[in-house]
Amino acid sequence: MIATEKTIQVTQLIAIEKTLTTGNTMSRMTTSEIRRIFTDVVNQVTQTGERVIIRRRDRDIAAIVPIEDLKLIERIEDEIDIAEVKIILADNESPVPWEEAMMELGLEK
């Protein structure tokens, strides 16, 4: 069951990645370049959906992305968290009472 759910997650992520990358161009700029034209870059991202990778010392360190992309990433993370919780809950036979968990962890006074 776990392998199947993992396969589904990977398939969904590949489809989402294709959605994110289709039609969206990506450019790279150094932190110095971004500093000089930040407002223009934000406007470009907002208007065109373009993603901008920010580099420092030849390393990608951050990105400016459309808000829709960020919301999609957050939704994906939530779905992955929910799937993981479902797997954990399916593996447990019954929930442990709060008091018992606190005692087992040595947190009961």
Buried (B, 14 or more C-beta within 10 A) or exposed (E): EEEEBEEEBEEBEEEBEEEBEEEBEEEEBEEEBBEEEEEEBEEBBEEEBBBBBBBEEEEEEEBBBBEEBEEBEEEBEEBEEEBEEEEEEEEEEEEEEEEEEEEEEEEEE
